[in-house]
Amino acid sequence: MKVKETKIKAKFQNVYESSKPKPTIFKNSFRAFWTGGLICVVGEIIFKTLIYLGQDKLQATAWETVIMIFLGALLTGIGIYDRIGDYAGAGSVVPITGFANSIVSPAIEFKKEGYVFGVASKMFTIAGPVLVYSISASVILGILYYIFRW
């Protein structure tokens, strides 16, 4: 019985490997590159507009970040950012709009479970580990910088 199951599993694995679609690396990379670049161009236009309207660089940077996060959350809420993500892959995840998407998307998905057990508990399932490790790394590097004064 074991030998027969092993043969069936091996045959299934062969059929699976032969029918699995081959990744189109060049096409996917191109889509990610130009979509991520377009998101960054939108951010740069917002930044330059804020500078033109009289903000200094520090304020313009802060406002640009807020506006880009808002746009990412808005596009996620109305269902457009998911389509952008399907098309662009990592090109839509890397910019700060991807951070907004990673928080808003689980919140929308688990809204039906209530605000406490749904939205509040699931909102940081994707972004939470990123925040924990990035804050931890910055604290460790800050302590090392303080000790060694590079």
N, C-alpha and C positions, 0 to 999 in steps of 0.2 A: 504494500500500500504506500509506503514512504517513497519508494522509487518512482511510482507512477505520479504521485503528487509533485515530486521534484521535476520530473520531465514536463508536466503540465505547466508548472511555474516558469521553467526555462523557456518553453515555447511561447507562453504569454509575454514574457519579458522581451523575447526577440520580436514578436509582433508589435509590441508597444514601442520599442526603440526604432523600428523601421517606419512606423506611422507617425511618430512624433515630429511636429514641424521644426524645421531648422531655424535657428534665430537669424534674423537679418541685422547683423551687428552694425553695418555701415548706415543703413536706413534709420535704425533706432538711435544711433549716436548723432546723426545729423538732426533728427527731430528734437532730441534733447538739447542739443547745442543751440539751435536757432530759437527754440521756444524759451529756454532759459535766458538767452541773450535778449529776446524781446521783452521779457519781464523786467530785466535789468535796464533796458532802454526806457521803459515806462517809469521805472523808479528814478532814473537820471533826469527825465523830463520833469517829473514832479519836483525833484531837488532844484533844478535850474529855475523852475518857475517860482519856487519859494525864495530863492536868492534874489531873483528879479523883483519880487514883491517886497523886498527889504529885510528879510530874515538874515541873521548871520549864519555862518556855516554850522555851528553847533545846534542852533534852533532848527535850521532847515533839515539837518540830519535826523533829529528827533521826530519832527513832523512827518518827514518822508517815511520813516519806519512805521509810525502810527497809521499813516494813510495806506501803505502797502499791506499791513496786517489787516486793516479794515477791508480793503479790496479783496484780499484772499478769503477772508471770512464771508464777505458778501457773495462772492462768486461760488463759494462752497455751499452756502445756504440756498442759493437759487439753482444749484445743480450744474453749473457751468464748469467749475474747477475740476470736477470728477472727469468730465470729458476731456479737458485739457490734460489731466494726468494720464488718462488712457492713451492719448496721442503722444505726449512728450516723455512720459516716464520720469526719469530722474531730473530732467530739465525743469519740471514743475515742482519738484520736491526740494531742491537745493536752495532757491531763493527764499526770502523770509515769508513769502506768500504760502509756501509749503508748510511752514510752521503753523500759520493760522489754519490751514486746511487740516493739519494733524490734530488740532484741538477741536475745531468746530465739527468735523465729520463724525467722530464718536459721540459728541454731544447730541447731534441731530439723530443719530442712529438709535441711541438709548433713551430718547426723550419720552417714549411711551411708558417707560418703567418709572417715571416720576422724576422730580427735580433732584431729590436727595440720592436715591439709589440708582438712578439712571444717569442723568446729566452730570451731577457733581462727582459721582464715583467713577465714571467711565471717561470723563473728559480728557484726562491726562494719561490714558493707557498707552498712547503712542509717543507723545511728547514728554511724558514724565521721566522715563529713563534718560533721555537726552539731556533734560534739564539737570537731573541729579548728577550725572557724570561730568557735565560741563561746569557746573558750579563747584563740584568737588575738585576738579582739576584746577580751576582758577584759584581756589583757596590754597591748595598745595603749592602751586607756582608762586602765589603771593607770599607765602611763608618762606619758601626757598629764596625768593628775591630779597626779602627782608633780612634773612640770615646772611646770605653771601654778598648782597649788594652788587649784582652783576653790572 
